[in-house]
């Protein structure tokens, strides 16, 4: 196993469609500015309710990326 060093950041993605889409948006946005993304951990899920229905989802993630040598 390699001796890499990792850093993690916390970000929140959102979507009116669902939790999976909120996660996908968060990872896609992080990949625009961070390199060597390796993992994510879902730390919380919350949402907005409107007219008795779920209107919006938010997924907060820790995203881990490998630091360059």
C-alpha positions in Angstrom: 0.0 0.0 0.0 1.3 3.4 -0.9 2.1 6.0 1.7 -0.2 8.8 0.5 -1.4 11.8 2.6 -5.0 12.9 2.2 -7.0 16.0 3.0 -10.7 16.3 3.3 -13.1 19.2 2.8 -16.8 19.5 3.6 -19.3 20.6 1.0 -23.1 20.5 0.6 -24.8 19.7 -2.7 -28.5 20.4 -3.3 -31.1 19.2 -5.7 -34.9 19.2 -6.0 -34.7 15.7 -7.5 -33.2 13.6 -4.7 -30.3 12.8 -2.4 -28.3 10.9 -5.1 -28.5 13.9 -7.4 -27.4 16.3 -4.6 -24.4 14.0 -3.9 -23.5 13.9 -7.6 -23.7 17.7 -7.9 -21.4 18.1 -4.9 -18.8 15.7 -6.2 -19.0 17.1 -9.8 -18.4 20.7 -8.5 -15.5 19.6 -6.2 -13.9 17.9 -9.2 -13.8 21.2 -11.0 -11.2 22.6 -8.6 -9.7 19.7 -6.7 -7.5 16.9 -8.1 -7.1 13.3 -7.0 -10.5 12.9 -5.5 -10.7 9.4 -3.9 -13.6 9.1 -1.6 -16.6 10.8 0.0 -18.5 10.3 3.3 -22.1 11.4 3.6 -22.3 13.3 6.9 -25.9 14.6 6.8 -29.0 14.9 4.8 -31.7 17.5 5.2 -34.4 19.0 3.1 -37.0 21.6 2.6 -40.7 20.9 2.8 -43.3 22.9 0.9 -47.0 22.2 0.8 -46.6 19.0 2.7 -44.1 17.5 0.2 -40.3 17.3 0.0 -39.3 20.2 -2.2 -35.5 20.2 -2.0 -32.7 17.9 -0.7 -29.3 18.8 0.7 -26.5 16.3 1.2 -23.4 17.3 3.2 -20.3 15.3 2.3 -16.7 15.1 3.4 -14.7 14.6 0.2 -11.2 13.2 0.5 -8.4 13.9 -2.0 -4.8 12.8 -2.2 -2.1 15.5 -1.8 0.5 15.6 -4.5 4.0 14.4 -3.6 
